[in-house]
Amino acid sequence: MKKLYLSADDRKIGGVCGGIGEYLDRDSTVIRILFILLVLFSFGFGVFAYLAMWLIIPKKPFNGPRQN
């Protein structure tokens, strides 16, 4: 089962759009454009939605080698 995480690799501000793009298997640029349109046409609601998702969506857990 796929889980939604903030992107650690594809991020401009918080990794929200990159994480959504990875989850949906879509280009994150398209997600960013949709967020910009949401901000423009919803009188700023998109900014609050982005900030809320930035706070709610967890960071991807690190599965690299352990260091002692």
Secondary structure as UniProt FT lines:
FT   HELIX           16..24
FT   HELIX           28..41
FT   TURN            42..44
FT   HELIX           45..56
//
